[in-house]
Amino acid sequence: MRYAFLMPWRRAGAKAAARRAGVETKTTALLAFGADGRAHWSSRTYSSLAREGFMRNPVAHRAVRMIAEAAASVPWLIYEGDEERPDHPLAELLARPNGRMAGNEFFEALYGHLLLSGNGFVEAVRIGAELRELHLLRPDRVRIVEGRDGWPEAYEYRAGAHVRRHAAGDDQAILHVRLFHPLDDHMGFAPLEAASVALDLSNAAASWNKALLDNSARPSGALVYQPKDGGNLTPDQYDRLKAELEDGYSGPARAGRPMLLEGGLDWKAMGLSPREMDFMEAKNGAARDIALAFGVPPMLIGIPGDATYANYQEANRAFWRLTVLPLISRSASALSGWLARPGDRALRLVPDLDAVAGLSVERSELWARVGGASFLTDEEKRQAVGY
């Protein structure tokens, strides 16, 4: 930041030097602040997005948690061909992937990685040919090593000074689930990165609002000293004025206190007021953009001014159909082929949508339509509703 003023004692020295040089000067005391007008953007790394988004921004935090918790709450069904296998060994593994995490916690973290980085990495622990545990790898610690042909050759996981390397192949120990990235062959694109401009705007608005409260809840300005007989403030007068401003008019507890100005002092407001900036609409607009990037209806997060859906129930159904279920289907497809035993391609992981409370209305409508179809047999009706 550059300060476009001279201290009184420096001005006095400059004035005396000008008099000695025979140059006539005329000085008006102005205390003003100028700042660089360029916008500052946060970096787009996983750690930065996680810190500035999930850990600092309430809209991004709530959107990620809503999607991850909703998706992780859906139980899994295991099928071999068309037959459901509730006694399959993978059912117990998915319920308790490792000794530290239960199934819901494991999948909530996996979906969180996908939303914040666009990538999810799962490591399998096998004893012989038997799969025993599943562990999540933090995306920013994983590096994909490309071969000469451009395809992944290995995955390197770095934790401190320790580096583990896993070969990428048909019997790979690492499962990489990623979201579509138009400019990267191997890594995914995070939804939060698409909303990074809105995220910076939202965080900057919150910081500006806090700074405004700390600064007596009014925009910045300048105290101008313009006595009729000319001259400047002495160093003692300048220090006393500065101390009175800091002690009597700074801080949220002193907001709105009237300022008493002596002769020759005038307050000149600088910058725009919150009303002129349309502060709340800009903040709500940034919040809507963040929710839009994640696919969460703003109504569900409590953002005002959004009437896209007629009611809360309709918005919740759209949230499940357009955001949560596609994420679950992507994960189910990746896990099915990776967890299957060698040569067993008939294994399928299917989400149990009957257990989703948010879709109960749609299920009831489906059962009513199928139940009223007299041209279907009972067996065909069971297959139509997923049994």
C-alpha angles and dihedrals in degrees: 000000000000123000113216099202143072125233114248094250090049090049090050091052092049091048093051091049090051091051091051089052091051095246118138113226135187118199132192116187112236124172107198139149127218126191136192107269097211120113118244119216128195120239121266100230122125093251092049094047091047093048099041095036116029097024100039112022115071094203095052091042093053094044093052093046093047093053097040096045094045093049093045092052093065111096122224129241120203120216132185103198105315095334121098113227111197089165095056114128090237090064091067092043093053090048090053111015094177142350094270103046137046120218097263092049092047095052093042089057092045092053090045090056090051093051096046100038107012089238137088124188123195122187121205122213112206133182104205105316094333118103110224110166143010123212132185121231120210107247097225090057095055123087123188113221113211123215125222090271093056096250122119110277100177145350119234120200116194122196109173108308093339119096125189121194124203122188117233112231145113092296093042120163092210126072114200115199113184141173121235116283117185095201104036126069096202113017127068130235119244119228089220090059090060088056095044094114091051089045092055090046092051094047092045090051091053092047091047091050091051092048090049091054091048089051096059092278095279134103122264121276146158135257108223120201111205112159118184094234095048126237134111140260115278117237090256092051091048093051092047092050092048092049092049091052093050096044100039108031110025126092135041093275090063097045114140096016109147115247119233111212125191124219114301095021121111131174116227115191115223127194132017127304120238089255092052091048092049084229101180095046091050090049093048091046091055090048091052091051091052091049090046092054091054095042096242116140107241089227090068092055094046099249108159125229098040119119101162093127127046094229144355094264092056091049091050092052091050089049091056097042099043103032116016102040096049089052091050092047091052091051093045092053093050095045095046096061094039099048096044118107116252108284093010103111095152093078114112133180111212125184113237099235092177087074093056109102092196091063098045093106092054091047091052091051091049093050091049092052094045093043091054094051101103092182092067125083121230090256092052091048091053091051092047092058094044104264 
